[in-house]
Amino acid sequence: MQLRKDMDTAQAVENGLVVDEVNGSASAWAYLAEHGVPTPVILRVLVSQTRRRQSDPIYTPRSN
């Protein structure tokens, strides 16, 4: 896995994961795309928790 070099993209991904948790994957996808995150990265972080970087927060469903 490559080390992060683009801190703007790294921050967008972290924010996108919060959007995913709060508003769902479609909103997160739109947010990430709007912030210039490449499609392969969007797929990696939204589709598979196991393929996220170690520094990415782990999604935990909210209790209702």
Secondary structure, 3 states (H helix, E strand, C coil): CCCCCCHHHHHHHHHHHHHHHHHCHHHHHHHHHHCCCCHHHHHHHHHCHHHCCCCCCCCCCCCC
